Amino acid sequence: MYISQCIIAKNEEENIGYCLSHLKTVVDEQIVVDSGSTDRTVEIAEKLGAKIFHFDWINDFSAARNFALDQAKGDWIIFLDCDEYFTESSVGLIKKYIKEINGNRNINGIYGEMINIDRDKNAIGISKNISPRIFRKRKNIRYRKPIHEVLSDFNREEANLAVLAVDRGANLKILHTGYDKGVISEKNKNERNILMLKIELEQNPTDSQLNLYISKSYFMDGAYEEALEYARNALKYMDESKQLLFYPIIYSTMLTSMFLTRATYDEMKVVYEEAVSKYAFYPDYYRVMGVTEMREGNNERAIELLEKCIECCKNYNSFVESLAAGQIDKVYSELLNAYIRTDNKPRIVEISVALLNGEKYSYENLFILIRTLLTSESEENIIEFLTKLYDYTKFKDKLYLLKVSEKCENDKMISYFNSILSEEEKQAVKGIQYEKK
């Protein structure tokens, strides 16, 4: 069992080192296809022992990927972009999962959970779906489409060319950082993508998927009117006789663009009802419509929809990329806002605690929690309750609690958290410029 890691790269000096090194103990060879780097990408890859091949760029990502496959000697391929990497706990599982299916010649791949994150915002999730990054090297398994390329098994026309693979997404996690806003802006990704997609669209103007990809690129650039225009085209050209993986995203892109362009409530409701009648499993519809209901002042309905969104997110496991599933903390924050509007104190406390368990240094959520508890609990009980979330021996925790107590204007809590500071810490507090989160 010989495993090849394949990468296509151009000017990836910041990413390629880790992308290669984190799989050194797993793979038998590493193939880097460079399409014209002018930075240290090739130098770094060579120092790490990768085999370098040069490819003249022809505006076709699938062509570059398939060229990389042709250079690989492995029985199995791990194909990552330079800005993708397996989590530390996943790396040790890769060989185990390959060995489990190596003898079953009918299974050609392994699906992992792809999590798009934004490092500019402390690795906050953007979206997630399952994706085949590990697969057998076979002549019939190739990439297709010049952009937003798709791994396909050309022996499975009856299954829309989908590669037959086992799902290991529960434990096999891949992080993708290419959607960082800074990275997108620096590399002009959306501008490049829109240009390539429009060239292809000229040849296939009624291609629903191409229209969707253009819509998503405009959306990421903040051009919501254009995003909505192409999303409408994508919907118009859907083939109702087929159930293609990208169809649910057309509706969510439309709904989100409509929300941001201030479309009427009635217009959005028509699209929402059509969407959930076809793809009730998809959480993003409930989120967008829930926030819309809240904007309309329908807070109870907003709560119902956002709770439904979270329910769908908890067990979400689909090829269809979901923003809601990747940003479930944001959905909880939106739900918290709805409960604040309805003054449901037990749920406000419950959700605030859940959010603080995920990120305890959230100034806003801690303020909401303490302010809510103060309406029904004594300061002594609140101080005791907060020991479940914070370590009273740590200066940072004490400082947060002190500052939020000051924001709540509660003298007893201010006095208590001042009293547990050491003299050295009290001096430090005087010199700290506290930054709210």
TAHU-V568296 format. One record per backbone hydrogen bond with DSSP energy under -0.5 kcal/mol. CO is the residue of the C=O (numbers start at 1). NH is the residue of the N-H. Records with the same first field share a line. If there is no record, write none. Layout:
CO->NH, NH
This chain:
2->75, 76
3->28, 29
4->6, 78
5->31
6->80
7->33
9->35
12->15, 16
15->19
16->20
17->21
18->22
20->23
21->24
23->26, 27
29->5
30->32, 51
31->7, 33
32->34, 53
33->9
34->55
40->44
41->45
42->46
43->47
44->48
45->50
46->49
50->52
51->32
53->34
55->57
60->64
61->65
62->66
63->67
64->68
65->69
66->70
67->71
68->71, 72
69->72
75->137
76->4
77->79, 135
78->6, 80
81->84
83->177
85->175
87->90, 91
88->92
90->93, 94
91->94
93->97
94->98
95->99
96->100
97->101
98->101, 102
101->104
103->105
104->107
106->108
108->136
109->166
110->133, 134
111->168
112->114, 131
113->115, 174
114->116, 129
115->117, 176
116->126, 127
117->119
118->121, 123, 124
119->122
124->118
127->116
128->322
129->114
131->112, 133
133->79
134->110
135->77
136->138
138->141
140->142, 154
142->152
144->150
145->62
146->61
150->144
152->142, 154
153->156
156->159, 161
157->160
159->162
161->153
163->165
164->108, 109
166->111, 168
168->171, 172
171->173
172->113
173->87
174->115
175->85
176->117
177->180
180->184
181->185
182->186
183->187
184->188, 189
185->188
188->192
189->193
190->194
191->195
192->196
193->197
194->198
195->199
196->200
197->201
198->202
199->203
200->203, 204
204->207
206->208
207->211
208->212
209->213
210->214
211->215
212->216
213->217
214->218
215->219
216->220
217->221
218->223
219->222
222->224
223->227
224->228
225->229
226->230
227->231
228->232
229->233
230->234
231->235
232->236
233->237
235->238
238->240
239->242
244->247
246->249, 250
247->250, 251
248->252
249->253
250->254
251->255
252->256
253->257
254->258
255->259
256->260
257->261
258->263
259->262
264->268
265->269
266->270
267->271
268->272
269->273
270->274
271->275
272->276
273->277
274->278
275->278, 279
279->282
281->283
282->285, 286
283->287
284->288
285->289
286->290
287->291
288->292
289->293
290->294
291->295
292->296
293->298
294->297
297->299
298->302
299->303
300->304
301->305
302->306
303->307
304->308
305->309
306->310
307->311
308->312
309->313
310->314
311->315
313->316
318->130
319->321
322->128, 326
323->327
324->327
325->328
327->330, 331
328->332
329->333
330->334
331->335
332->336
333->337
334->338
335->339
336->340
337->341
338->342
339->343, 344
340->343
343->345
344->348
345->349
346->350
347->351
348->352
349->353
350->354
351->355
352->356
353->357
354->358
355->359
359->362
361->363
362->366
363->367
364->368
365->369
366->370
367->371
368->372
369->373
370->374
372->375
373->376, 377
378->382
379->383
380->384
381->385
382->386
384->387
385->388
386->389, 390
390->392
391->394
394->398
395->399
396->400
397->401
398->402
399->403
400->404
401->405
402->406
403->407
404->408
405->409, 410
406->409
409->411
410->414
411->415
412->416
413->417
414->418
415->419
416->420
418->421
422->426
423->427
424->428
425->429
426->430
427->431
428->431, 432
429->432
432->434
434->436
